[in-house]
């Protein structure tokens, strides 16, 4: 498994039905190591928030 997004990339975050996080534009801050469950995970940050979030790759999409 490899990461699809690079550090600094602008992405659209859609947390899914159970997520309480805000959908919208985020910046990839860090790519986390792929562990035994093969989930590709990122640390992302929104300009509107003071903290980072963790997101799985399937929750992110490229922006135009």
DARATA-V740121 format. One record per helix or strand. SS is the DSSP state (h for helix, s for strand). FROM is the first residue (numbers start at 1). TO is the last residue. If there is no record, write none. Layout:
ss = (SS;SS)
from = (FROM;FROM)
to = (TO;TO)
This chain:
ss = (s;s;s;s;h;s)
from = (10;24;41;52;57;60)
to = (13;31;45;56;59;62)
